[in-house]
């Protein structure tokens, strides 16, 4: 299965190792918590963490420089316990210095490397809306622990 953002082979995302669930690709599973957050302001407050966790596990969406900036922002925000308004302010500052963040290469032609993560968007999807806050918070901890910096 190929969508605009992920490639699934034999039911597994070729970048993050997430399994297809309910016939949904990695990217399609990602859409569920994006909808859920509209029902809950506390969940919406975790939007940066949800999106950055997913994107860190799918680096082919970024240029090399864009990916490094995302990872560094994530690490700084996590390690310094920044609140969301400050994270967004820092992000706006950072993107002014970059010429291209997103990968201009067609999705089908991008280089992808499989990295197995201890948690993926599938864990958020399977946990459901009622557990999304707890699971996203666990996910960001796991991502931080697995980043080499």
N, C-alpha and C positions, 0 to 999 in steps of 0.2 A: 504494500500500500504506500502511495506517495501523496502527500498533501503539500501545501506550499511551504511547510516548515519542517516536517519530519519525514524520514523514510523508515518504514517498518519492513523488516525482512523476517519471514516466518514468525510473525507476531511479536517481534522485538524491535524496539527503536535502535537503529544502528549507531546512535550517539550516546544515549544515556543508559541503555539496557532495559528500559521500562517495557513491560509486557502490554500487549493489546488487551483491553478489557471491554467486555460488552460490545466488541466489534469496533472499539474506538482507538484511534491512534494516540500517540503521546500528545500531540497538539490538540486533538479533540478533547482529551481528558482535561487538559489545561483550561479549556473554555468553561468547564463547570464551576470551579471556584471563582472565576472572573464574574460569573452570573451571581453566584451565592453572595459575593461581597456587596452587591446592591441591596440585599435584604438585611444587612447587619453592619452598622457603622464601625463596630469593633473589629469585624473581619476586614472591612475596607481599609482600616488603619494599617493593616499588614500588606497592603497592595505592593509596596516596594519589595518586600521580602518574597512574596509569592512570585512576582515577575522575575526578580533577579535570580532566585533559586532555579527557576525553570530555564532562564536564559544562560546561566552559568553552565548548566548541563547540556546546552545546545550551542556550543561556540561557533558552529558554522554559520550562524545568523549574523555574525559580526566580522569586521575586519580584525586583523591581529591587534591593532592599536585600540580599536573599540572594545574588544574583549578584555584586554589588559586594564583598561579604564573601568569597566564594569566590575571586574574582580577586585581591583583596588578600592573602589567606592564601597563595595560590599564589605570588604575586610575593615576598612576604616569605620564604617557605620556600625558594624557589629562590635568591633574591639573597643570603640569609644562610646557605645550605647547612645548613638545619636537618635534624636526624635525625627519623625517623618518630615516636618517642615525644613529642618536643617539638612536632611539627606537630599531633599529635592532642590534646595538652594545650592548645595555643593554640586549636584548633578548638572544644574544649569550652568554653573561656572566652568565645569570640566568640558562640557560639550562645545563650548565656544572655542576651545583650543584644538579641536579635532576637525580634520577636513571630511572624513568619512567614517561613520560608526558602523553602519549596517553593511553587510556583505553585498556588493553589487553583482556578484556572480549568480547566475540562475540556480535555484534550489537544487535542481537535478544534477548540476555540474559541480557542486561544492565538494571539497574534500571533507570527509567525516571520519573521525576515529572513535571507536567504541571505548568508553570508560564506564566501568560498572560503579555505580554510586550506591551507598547503603540505603538511601531513600530517593524516590523519584516522585513525579507528579502522580503516578499511579497510587502511591500511598495516600495522597491527599484525596484523590478521587474515590478510592475505596472506603476511606474513613467517613465520607459523606459530609454534608453541610454542617451537621451538629458537632462534628469533631474537627472542623477545618481550622479553627483558631489554634487549638492545641497542636495539631499536626503540622501546620505551617511553622509554628515556633520550634517544633522539633526539627523540622527540615532545615531551617536556617542554622541551627546548632550543628547538625550533621554536615551541611555544606561547609561551614567554617572549619570544622575539624578536618575535613578532607582536602581543603585547599592548602597548597604547599607554600606558605608564607609566614 
